[in-house]
């Protein structure tokens, strides 16, 4: 059954609205970071997220109540990102595309069958199935099981949901090869007639883990939130506070929107059948049980999971290369602020920052549990800078949402992952894709390369602007190196240049 004339018009109207939304974000949000008045110093009140957004949320998440003035965004950002996105979503809900019409890749206005614009066709063949694990949106679960095997454990975080899988991959001289997938205790090997379905289940679970446990849970609600709260707790007027605010601005308000909208029954995730609030909260809670700040230190994470053994693992290579840039730049900052470890220990500002950060994080490694040396502070600041690529890589679910293959569309609905499940309807697909298009649209206001920092009174301390400008120059050279390495890859890790390098984790 093909879409009716009315539905075809709706499809075109929705895509026109998405183009307007993207254009407005790219243009208008460049100006959103310039506040009209100087920030006011206010007492920061930190409360459990449960207290503000519902007691069904996991313990260990903390928010500011209310959001302090320095944490707010301008309307030039809110209008395109939330108002226009909300309008498109409401159009879906009030005048939905006929729910009985099945998905068809040749529907006018939809992604081209040859790919989704970022080089992904859907992850349903062996090659893309492997690349999703090493160059895709969630390189944070895969770990070495033994000398010849890597495993992707999607059973533990989904325990109690009725779903779960463990995917194994054989390590060869040329990279990973698909191995058996265990679902409900049964191992399904490559070549088995059910292996295509098993791959789809792995992709479906991984997409949900990536979006909710890693991107929303770890990067937004834990790491970025903790640094934003710690920035607001740092003494006003100190250069360290100016630097911290530059790299956390907008985070508190965007996370407030995430709690109120993405985890609500009206979110596009829930309305499409992809994931409801209960499952999202369960995934975040499961990820919090294993969280450690050391996971955000790329060399530690790569070594702990053995990723360096995989030839050409894009995340392992680029995350470590970026870390070297970030830690070197952080050491320069700390060296300019403090001539010695004794000078650091004598200053109240870093102690206040460290204490607030530790209070907001579920777990901090022993070597960072105190702040006694300049190197410790440099590592903590390098983690803050590392949030930009972590945020972008784990937030890219276009391989799942915008894939043109009909088979891959089956992962949209959580209740339709069985082998005989039909493809989701056009309505389900469009609702889910609204989230992907919204995320891909944010290319303007948060770019470190062209943010109007000189006019931002929150960066009144000239040293902060000097440091960020120096980082900009380094990132330009680093971006060229990443581009050269990407050119030699069969599938480039596009998101290692996060929106021309994000200034803060706020989208």
MIVEXKE-786979 format. One record per residue (C-alpha): residue in one letter; z, y, x. Coordinates in steps of 0.1 Angstrom, whole numbers, padded with zeros to 4 digits, always signed. Example, Ala and Ser with C-alpha at 12.3 -4.5 7.8 and 13.67 -1.06 7.14 Angstrom:
REM MIVEXKE-786979
A+0078-0045+0123
S+0071-0011+0137
REM end
This chain:
REM MIVEXKE-786979
X+0000+0000+0000
X-0011+0033+0015
X+0008+0066+0010
X-0002+0086-0020
X-0018+0121-0018
X+0016+0136-0025
X+0033+0116+0002
X+0006+0125+0027
X+0012+0162+0019
X+0049+0157+0024
X+0043+0140+0057
X+0022+0170+0069
X+0047+0195+0056
X+0075+0177+0075
X+0056+0177+0107
X+0047+0214+0103
X+0084+0221+0099
X+0092+0201+0130
X+0067+0221+0150
X+0082+0253+0137
X+0117+0240+0147
X+0106+0231+0182
X+0088+0264+0187
X+0118+0284+0175
X+0142+0265+0197
X+0120+0270+0227
X+0117+0307+0221
X+0147+0319+0202
X+0174+0299+0219
X+0166+0314+0253
X+0186+0344+0242
X+0215+0327+0225
X+0237+0325+0255
X+0242+0363+0258
X+0273+0372+0237
X+0275+0406+0221
X+0311+0412+0232
X+0332+0403+0261
X+0353+0371+0255
X+0388+0374+0244
X+0417+0355+0261
X+0434+0333+0235
X+0459+0305+0237
X+0441+0271+0237
X+0454+0245+0212
X+0443+0209+0220
X+0447+0183+0193
X+0435+0147+0188
X+0401+0146+0172
X+0417+0124+0144
X+0438+0154+0133
X+0407+0176+0128
X+0379+0152+0118
X+0396+0121+0102
X+0421+0095+0112
X+0395+0067+0113
X+0382+0081+0146
X+0393+0064+0178
X+0425+0075+0196
X+0419+0092+0230
X+0394+0119+0218
X+0407+0155+0220
X+0393+0187+0206
X+0402+0224+0205
X+0415+0236+0172
X+0401+0261+0164
X+0371+0264+0188
X+0380+0294+0211
X+0356+0324+0210
X+0342+0316+0244
X+0331+0282+0232
X+0309+0295+0204
X+0272+0297+0202
X+0249+0324+0189
X+0230+0323+0157
X+0197+0323+0176
X+0207+0287+0187
X+0223+0276+0154
X+0194+0288+0132
X+0166+0266+0147
X+0187+0237+0158
X+0209+0232+0127
X+0194+0253+0099
X+0158+0243+0103
X+0167+0207+0112
X+0189+0206+0082
X+0161+0220+0060
X+0138+0192+0072
X+0164+0166+0065
X+0172+0180+0031
X+0135+0178+0023
X+0136+0141+0031
X+0166+0136+0009
X+0156+0157-0021
X+0119+0148-0022
X+0117+0116-0002
X+0085+0098+0008
X+0081+0069-0016
X+0107+0043-0004
X+0085+0013-0014
X+0057+0023+0009
X+0058+0003+0042
X+0053+0018+0076
X+0017+0021+0088
X+0009+0033+0123
X-0023+0050+0111
X-0004+0072+0086
X-0017+0108+0091
X+0005+0129+0114
X+0026+0101+0128
X+0028+0091+0165
X-0004+0078+0180
X-0006+0040+0182
X-0012+0042+0220
X+0022+0057+0227
X+0049+0081+0217
X+0041+0110+0241
X+0066+0098+0267
X+0048+0067+0278
X+0066+0042+0256
X+0049+0018+0232
X+0080+0002+0218
X+0097-0021+0243
X+0084-0053+0225
X+0066-0069+0254
X+0083-0083+0285
X+0073-0054+0308
X+0087-0027+0286
X+0117-0048+0276
X+0127-0048+0313
X+0118-0012+0319
X+0141-0001+0290
X+0170-0016+0311
X+0161+0001+0344
X+0142+0032+0335
X+0150+0038+0299
X+0178+0055+0279
X+0207+0033+0287
X+0210+0022+0323
X+0248+0022+0320
X+0255-0014+0308
X+0234-0036+0331
X+0255-0053+0358
X+0251-0080+0384
X+0264-0114+0372
X+0256-0134+0403
X+0232-0134+0432
X+0202-0142+0410
X+0212-0128+0376
X+0219-0095+0359
X+0234-0093+0324
X+0234-0068+0296
X+0265-0074+0275
X+0259-0062+0240
X+0284-0087+0225
X+0317-0071+0236
X+0311-0036+0222
X+0298-0051+0189
X+0326-0076+0185
X+0336-0078+0148
X+0304-0063+0135
X+0286-0095+0128
X+0260-0087+0155
X+0260-0091+0192
X+0239-0104+0221
X+0240-0110+0258
X+0206-0105+0276
X+0202-0119+0310
X+0175-0111+0336
X+0164-0130+0367
X+0164-0110+0400
X+0132-0115+0419
X+0117-0098+0450
X+0096-0076+0427
X+0123-0067+0403
X+0138-0081+0371
X+0123-0108+0349
X+0134-0115+0313
X+0159-0144+0311
X+0176-0161+0281
X+0192-0140+0253
X+0223-0154+0237
X+0227-0146+0200
X+0255-0163+0179
X+0261-0187+0207
X+0225-0199+0210
X+0205-0192+0241
X+0169-0182+0233
X+0147-0185+0264
X+0114-0167+0272
X+0085-0187+0258
X+0106-0197+0227
X+0090-0187+0195
X+0121-0167+0186
X+0122-0147+0218
X+0103-0117+0204
X+0129-0114+0177
X+0157-0118+0202
X+0142-0089+0223
X+0141-0068+0192
X+0178-0075+0185
X+0187-0065+0220
X+0167-0032+0217
X+0184-0026+0183
X+0219-0030+0197
X+0211-0012+0229
X+0198+0018+0209
X+0230+0021+0189
X+0252+0017+0220
X+0232+0043+0239
X+0233+0069+0212
X+0269+0065+0200
X+0289+0048+0227
X+0273+0064+0258
X+0256+0096+0248
X+0278+0108+0219
X+0310+0090+0229
X+0312+0092+0267
X+0291+0122+0276
X+0298+0145+0247
X+0332+0136+0232
X+0349+0125+0265
X+0334+0140+0297
X+0318+0172+0285
X+0346+0179+0261
X+0373+0173+0287
X+0356+0197+0312
X+0352+0223+0285
X+0389+0221+0275
X+0398+0222+0312
X+0377+0253+0317
X+0394+0271+0289
X+0428+0261+0304
X+0419+0276+0338
X+0435+0311+0344
X+0413+0339+0330
X+0395+0360+0356
X+0395+0333+0383
X+0361+0325+0399
X+0367+0288+0393
X+0370+0295+0355
X+0337+0315+0356
X+0319+0286+0373
X+0334+0260+0349
X+0325+0281+0318
X+0289+0285+0330
X+0286+0247+0331
X+0305+0240+0298
X+0294+0269+0276
X+0284+0259+0241
X+0299+0224+0245
X+0329+0228+0222
X+0309+0241+0193
X+0281+0216+0196
X+0306+0188+0197
X+0322+0203+0166
X+0288+0200+0148
X+0284+0165+0161
X+0318+0154+0146
X+0310+0171+0113
X+0273+0162+0109
X+0262+0132+0130
X+0292+0111+0119
X+0291+0121+0083
X+0277+0100+0054
X+0248+0126+0051
X+0237+0123+0087
X+0201+0110+0094
X+0217+0081+0112
X+0236+0070+0081
X+0209+0079+0055
X+0182+0059+0074
X+0205+0028+0075
X+0206+0030+0113
X+0243+0034+0118
X+0272+0045+0096
X+0304+0063+0106
X+0325+0031+0108
X+0301+0014+0132
X+0297+0045+0153
X+0335+0049+0156
X+0338+0012+0166
X+0312+0016+0193
X+0329+0047+0207
X+0363+0030+0206
X+0349-0001+0225
X+0334+0022+0252
X+0367+0041+0256
X+0385+0009+0264
X+0363+0005+0295
X+0359+0042+0305
X+0369+0054+0339
X+0360+0088+0354
X+0347+0069+0384
X+0318+0057+0362
X+0304+0092+0364
X+0303+0091+0402
X+0268+0077+0408
X+0274+0059+0442
X+0305+0042+0428
X+0288+0032+0396
X+0257+0019+0413
X+0277-0001+0438
X+0302-0015+0412
X+0273-0029+0390
X+0251-0039+0419
X+0222-0019+0407
X+0210-0013+0443
X+0198-0049+0445
X+0171-0043+0419
X+0139-0031+0436
X+0128+0003+0423
X+0157+0008+0398
X+0149+0043+0388
X+0183+0054+0376
X+0201+0040+0407
X+0177+0058+0430
X+0176+0092+0412
X+0213+0093+0402
X+0224+0088+0438
X+0198+0113+0451
X+0211+0139+0425
X+0247+0131+0434
X+0241+0139+0470
X+0227+0173+0460
X+0256+0180+0436
X+0284+0169+0459
X+0270+0190+0488
X+0267+0221+0466
X+0302+0215+0452
X+0316+0213+0488
X+0300+0246+0496
X+0317+0262+0465
X+0351+0248+0473
X+0348+0258+0510
X+0341+0294+0500
X+0370+0295+0476
X+0396+0278+0498
X+0398+0279+0536
X+0420+0248+0537
X+0437+0221+0516
X+0469+0242+0519
X+0452+0272+0503
X+0440+0249+0475
X+0475+0236+0468
X+0489+0271+0468
X+0465+0282+0439
X+0476+0277+0403
X+0440+0277+0390
X+0428+0243+0403
X+0461+0227+0393
X+0457+0240+0357
X+0421+0228+0356
X+0430+0193+0370
X+0460+0189+0347
X+0440+0198+0316
X+0411+0175+0326
X+0434+0145+0332
X+0451+0150+0298
X+0417+0149+0280
X+0403+0118+0298
X+0412+0082+0289
X+0414+0071+0325
X+0411+0087+0359
X+0408+0067+0392
X+0438+0068+0415
X+0421+0088+0442
X+0415+0116+0417
X+0447+0114+0397
X+0462+0142+0419
X+0446+0173+0433
X+0457+0177+0469
X+0425+0182+0489
X+0393+0203+0487
X+0372+0171+0487
X+0389+0159+0455
X+0380+0192+0438
X+0345+0190+0451
X+0341+0155+0436
X+0354+0167+0402
X+0329+0196+0402
X+0301+0172+0413
X+0309+0151+0382
X+0305+0181+0360
X+0271+0188+0375
X+0261+0152+0371
X+0267+0154+0333
X+0232+0170+0329
X+0211+0140+0339
X+0237+0115+0324
X+0234+0134+0291
X+0196+0136+0291
X+0189+0100+0301
X+0214+0085+0277
X+0203+0108+0249
X+0166+0099+0250
X+0161+0074+0222
X+0124+0083+0218
X+0115+0048+0231
X+0132+0034+0200
X+0127+0061+0174
X+0092+0073+0181
X+0076+0040+0191
X+0043+0035+0172
X+0045-0003+0170
X+0054-0017+0136
X+0075-0045+0151
X+0097-0020+0169
X+0103-0001+0136
X+0123-0030+0124
X+0153-0019+0145
X+0158+0013+0123
X+0179-0004+0096
X+0212-0021+0107
X+0211-0044+0077
X+0176-0057+0085
X+0178-0073+0119
X+0173-0108+0107
X+0142-0127+0118
X+0126-0124+0083
X+0136-0088+0076
X+0107-0066+0064
X+0097-0035+0082
X+0117-0004+0071
X+0101+0020+0046
X+0085+0053+0055
X+0116+0071+0042
X+0139+0052+0066
X+0116+0058+0095
X+0112+0095+0089
X+0150+0100+0084
X+0157+0083+0117
X+0129+0101+0135
X+0142+0135+0124
X+0170+0129+0149
X+0147+0120+0177
X+0124+0150+0171
X+0154+0173+0169
X+0167+0161+0202
X+0133+0163+0219
X+0129+0199+0207
X+0157+0214+0227
X+0138+0227+0257
X+0146+0263+0258
X+0180+0278+0256
X+0199+0256+0280
X+0176+0256+0310
X+0194+0266+0342
X+0160+0278+0355
X+0157+0306+0331
X+0190+0313+0314
X+0198+0350+0314
X+0230+0346+0334
X+0229+0381+0349
X+0236+0396+0314
X+0264+0372+0305
X+0298+0388+0306
X+0314+0354+0308
X+0300+0353+0344
X+0314+0387+0353
X+0325+0373+0387
X+0295+0377+0409
X+0304+0347+0430
X+0297+0324+0400
X+0262+0338+0396
X+0255+0335+0433
X+0265+0298+0433
X+0244+0290+0402
X+0214+0308+0416
X+0217+0288+0448
X+0219+0256+0428
X+0187+0267+0409
X+0169+0270+0442
X+0180+0236+0453
X+0170+0220+0420
X+0135+0234+0423
X+0130+0215+0456
X+0148+0184+0443
X+0126+0184+0412
X+0095+0182+0433
X+0109+0152+0452
X+0117+0135+0419
X+0082+0142+0407
X+0067+0126+0438
X+0087+0095+0433
X+0079+0094+0396
X+0042+0095+0404
X+0044+0062+0421
X+0064+0045+0393
X+0047+0024+0366
X+0068+0042+0341
X+0084+0075+0353
X+0120+0083+0346
X+0111+0116+0328
X+0146+0125+0319
X+0158+0129+0354
X+0146+0165+0351
X+0168+0173+0321
X+0151+0201+0303
X+0143+0217+0337
X+0180+0209+0346
X+0205+0217+0319
X+0231+0244+0327
X+0256+0227+0304
X+0260+0196+0282
X+0256+0214+0249
X+0227+0198+0230
REM end
